[in-house]
């Protein structure tokens, strides 16, 4: 019978077979090179600072069948990862449920913690939704889209890509903005937006600053690519009105990590112009594809991405639990 052990009892090298299989799965399902994230996980495991659990066949054998980790900051916890050896999976996902039981029990009993988030992109909604909903989580469907850059650009992309001035705005390379400006933009752009229900970092300046720091310095969303990232400023006051941020998730694949526009400039085509500039830059680098994620009920954004030629690669759920909610 499988047993659960503390992740901090293991060395990173003991997870190598799992991390190798996980890297292959991310490449196959999401067209994403997971190796930088796997390397960071090894480092944290070796440092004994990553809370989580490992599923083993027997405690004496210590041969990992799967693992999961979580983090918590302030009043929030996040399920950071969950993976089971493909050869050990069963139809009812019992191994995943076992690890999730342990992680959620630890988080829910952490003093002062009143919110838990989880976005596990490689899992289809059918795989985990019944479990999370049974634990009182709210589910938000998200889709993972990909655009092949080998084919000619769509008409919508060709029309918007050359734009450097958009009405009373000018579009510039990313280097002209600070993290503080970007954080304020995120906070205001996502006010009362569905994505602020999924990620509470969007709700405050300090949270948005942490988001920007993670984008720039950690491989969770790929390696930040300033050359494919752009901003839009008002021509009169120089106010940061919109931005698109991109990363590299494979040597030949870009990922749009963030696209946002201040409410007063939304629904006027600025988002399309920014995204088209990002895609043009990716094409200029001769990249093979670009990917992004979007919440399904964000209908305007989803319609824009489809007009530009993005197609469905995968879908998954974002899960949120709030104490008393």
C-alpha positions in Angstrom: 0.0 0.0 0.0 1.3 3.4 -0.9 2.5 5.7 1.8 3.0 9.5 2.0 6.2 11.1 3.3 7.3 14.6 3.8 9.1 16.1 0.8 11.8 17.5 3.0 13.0 14.0 3.7 14.2 13.6 0.1 17.0 14.8 -2.1 16.3 16.5 -5.4 18.1 13.6 -7.2 15.6 11.1 -5.8 12.8 12.9 -7.8 14.8 12.8 -11.1 12.7 10.1 -12.7 9.5 12.0 -11.9 10.9 15.3 -13.0 12.0 13.8 -16.3 8.6 12.3 -16.9 6.9 15.5 -16.0 9.2 17.5 -18.3 8.2 15.2 -21.2 4.5 15.6 -20.3 4.7 19.4 -20.3 6.4 19.3 -23.7 3.8 17.0 -25.2 0.6 18.6 -23.7 1.6 22.3 -23.5 4.6 22.7 -25.9 6.6 23.9 -22.9 10.1 23.2 -21.8 9.7 22.4 -18.1 13.4 21.8 -17.4 14.1 25.3 -15.8 11.3 24.7 -13.4 12.4 21.2 -12.7 15.9 22.5 -11.9 14.5 25.0 -9.5 12.4 22.3 -7.8 15.6 20.2 -7.3 17.4 23.2 -5.7 14.5 23.9 -3.3 14.2 20.2 -2.4 17.9 19.9 -1.7 17.7 23.0 0.5 14.9 21.4 2.5 12.7 24.6 2.1 9.9 23.3 -0.1 6.9 22.0 1.8 5.1 19.1 0.2 4.6 15.4 0.1 6.0 12.4 -1.8 4.0 9.2 -2.5 6.1 6.0 -2.2 5.1 2.4 -2.6 6.6 1.5 0.8 8.3 3.8 3.3 11.3 1.5 3.4 11.8 1.6 -0.4 11.5 5.5 -0.7 11.0 5.1 -4.5 8.8 8.0 -5.4 5.5 7.3 -7.3 4.5 11.0 -7.3 4.9 14.3 -5.5 3.3 17.6 -4.8 4.3 20.8 -3.2 2.6 23.9 -1.9 3.6 27.4 -0.6 1.9 29.9 1.6 2.4 33.6 2.0 0.5 35.9 4.3 -3.1 34.6 4.4 -2.9 32.6 1.2 -1.7 29.1 0.2 -1.1 27.8 -3.3 -0.8 24.2 -4.6 2.3 24.7 -6.6 2.5 21.3 -8.3 1.2 17.8 -8.5 2.6 14.9 -10.5 2.2 11.1 -10.5 4.3 8.7 -12.5 2.2 8.0 -15.7 2.7 4.2 -15.1 1.1 4.6 -11.6 -2.0 6.5 -12.5 -5.5 4.9 -12.2 -8.9 5.9 -13.5 -10.1 7.5 -10.3 -6.9 9.5 -9.7 -6.5 8.0 -6.3 -2.8 8.8 -6.0 -3.4 12.5 -6.9 -6.3 12.6 -4.4 -4.0 11.2 -1.6 -1.4 13.8 -2.1 -4.0 16.6 -2.4 -5.6 15.4 0.8 -2.3 15.8 2.7 -1.5 19.2 1.1 -5.0 20.7 1.7 -5.1 19.3 5.2 -1.8 21.0 6.0 -2.8 24.3 4.4 -6.3 24.5 5.9 -4.9 24.0 9.4 -2.3 26.7 8.9 -3.1 29.5 11.4 -4.3 32.7 9.7 -4.6 31.1 6.3 -8.0 31.8 4.7 -7.5 31.3 1.0 -6.1 28.5 -1.2 -5.5 28.7 -5.0 -4.5 26.0 -7.5 -3.8 26.1 -11.2 -2.5 22.7 -12.4 -2.3 23.2 -16.2 -1.4 19.7 -17.4 -4.6 18.3 -15.8 -7.8 18.3 -17.8 -10.9 19.6 -15.9 -12.4 16.0 -15.8 -9.3 14.7 -13.9 -9.5 16.9 -10.8 -12.7 19.0 -10.9 -14.8 16.5 -8.9 -12.2 16.3 -6.2 -11.7 20.1 -5.8 -15.4 20.8 -6.0 -16.0 18.2 -3.3 -13.5 20.1 -1.1 -15.5 23.3 -1.4 -13.4 24.9 -4.2 -14.9 27.1 -6.9 -13.7 26.2 -10.4 -12.9 28.7 -13.2 -12.4 27.1 -16.6 -9.3 28.3 -18.5 -8.0 27.5 -21.9 -4.5 27.1 -23.2 -4.2 28.4 -26.8 -1.4 28.3 -29.4 -0.7 30.2 -32.6 1.6 28.7 -35.2 4.0 31.4 -36.4 5.2 29.5 -39.5 2.1 30.4 -41.4 1.5 34.0 -42.7 0.1 36.4 -40.2 -3.7 36.8 -40.1 -5.3 39.9 -41.5 -6.1 41.1 -38.0 -2.5 40.7 -37.0 -1.2 42.4 -40.1 -3.4 45.4 -39.6 -2.4 46.0 -36.0 1.3 45.1 -35.9 2.7 48.2 -37.6 0.9 50.6 -35.2 3.2 52.8 -33.2 0.6 55.4 -32.3 -2.9 54.3 -31.3 -5.3 57.3 -31.1 -4.0 59.3 -28.2 -1.4 56.6 -27.3 2.0 55.6 -28.4 3.3 52.0 -28.3 6.9 51.5 -27.1 9.2 48.7 -26.1 9.0 47.3 -22.6 12.2 49.0 -21.4 10.4 52.3 -20.9 8.3 51.1 -17.9 9.1 50.3 -14.3 7.7 47.4 -12.2 5.9 49.9 -10.1 4.0 51.4 -13.1 3.2 47.9 -14.3 1.9 46.8 -10.9 -0.4 49.9 -10.8 -1.7 49.1 -14.3 -2.4 45.4 -13.3 -4.2 46.5 -10.2 -6.5 48.9 -12.0 -7.0 46.8 -15.2 -8.2 43.8 -13.2 -10.5 45.7 -10.9 -13.8 43.7 -10.8 -12.4 41.3 -13.5 -13.0 37.6 -13.3 -9.2 36.9 -13.2 -8.9 38.9 -9.9 -11.2 36.2 -8.4 -8.7 33.5 -9.6 -5.4 35.3 -8.6 -5.7 37.7 -5.7 -2.4 39.3 -6.5 -4.2 41.4 -9.0 -6.2 43.1 -6.3 -3.5 45.1 -4.6 -0.4 47.0 -5.5 1.8 44.8 -3.3 0.4 41.6 -4.9 0.9 43.0 -8.4 4.5 43.8 -7.5 5.0 40.2 -6.4 3.5 39.0 -9.7 5.8 41.2 -11.7 8.8 40.0 -9.6 7.8 36.4 -10.3 7.4 37.0 -14.0 10.8 38.6 -14.3 12.9 36.4 -12.1 11.4 32.9 -11.9 10.8 30.3 -14.6 7.2 29.5 -13.7 5.9 31.4 -16.7 9.1 30.9 -18.8 12.1 33.2 -19.2 11.0 36.8 -19.5 11.5 38.2 -23.0 11.7 42.1 -22.9 12.2 42.2 -26.7 8.7 40.8 -27.3 7.1 42.9 -24.6 5.5 46.3 -25.2 3.7 49.1 -23.4 1.3 51.8 -24.4 1.5 55.4 -23.0 -0.8 58.3 -23.3 0.8 61.0 -25.6 -0.1 63.9 -23.3 0.6 62.7 -19.7 2.7 59.7 -20.4 0.4 57.5 -18.4 0.9 53.7 -18.7 -2.4 52.6 -20.3 -1.6 49.1 -21.4 1.1 46.4 -21.8 1.8 43.0 -23.1 4.5 40.8 -21.5 6.1 37.8 -23.1 8.4 35.0 -22.1 10.2 32.1 -23.8 8.9 28.6 -22.8 10.9 26.8 -25.4 13.8 28.1 -27.5 11.3 28.4 -30.4 8.0 29.1 -28.5 6.9 32.4 -26.9 4.3 32.7 -24.2 2.2 35.8 -23.6 2.2 36.0 -19.8 0.2 39.2 -19.4 -1.9 41.5 -21.5 -3.8 44.3 -19.8 -5.3 47.7 -20.5 -6.7 50.3 -18.2 -10.6 50.2 -18.1 -11.0 53.6 -19.9 -9.0 52.4 -22.9 -10.5 48.9 -23.2 -12.7 47.7 -26.0 -11.1 50.1 -28.5 -8.5 47.8 -30.1 -5.5 48.6 -27.9 -5.2 45.1 -26.6 -5.2 43.8 -30.2 -2.5 46.3 -31.2 -0.3 45.4 -28.3 -0.7 41.6 -28.9 0.0 42.0 -32.6 3.3 43.9 -31.8 4.3 41.0 -29.5 3.5 38.4 -32.2 5.4 40.4 -34.8 8.4 40.5 -32.6 8.1 36.7 -32.1 7.9 36.2 -35.8 10.9 38.5 -36.2 12.8 36.1 -33.9 11.7 33.2 -36.2 9.9 31.5 -33.4 7.7 28.5 -34.2 4.7 29.3 -32.0 3.2 31.5 -29.4 0.9 30.4 -26.5 -1.3 32.0 -23.9 -4.0 31.2 -21.4 -7.4 32.9 -20.9 -10.4 32.4 -18.7 -13.2 30.9 -20.7 -15.9 33.4 -19.7 -13.6 36.4 -20.7 -15.5 36.4 -24.0 -14.0 39.6 -25.6 -10.4 38.4 -25.0 -11.2 34.8 -26.2 -12.8 36.2 -29.4 -9.8 38.4 -30.0 -7.4 35.5 -29.7 -9.5 33.4 -32.1 -9.6 36.2 -34.7 -5.8 36.3 -34.5 -5.7 32.6 -35.3 -5.0 31.0 -31.9 -6.4 27.4 -31.5 -7.1 25.3 -28.5 -4.2 23.2 -27.2 -5.6 22.2 -23.8 -8.0 23.3 -21.1 -7.8 23.2 -17.3 -9.5 24.6 -14.2 -8.3 27.3 -11.8 -9.5 26.4 -8.3 -10.1 28.8 -5.4 -11.2 28.1 -1.8 -11.9 30.8 0.8 -12.6 30.2 4.4 -16.2 30.9 5.1 -16.8 31.6 1.4 
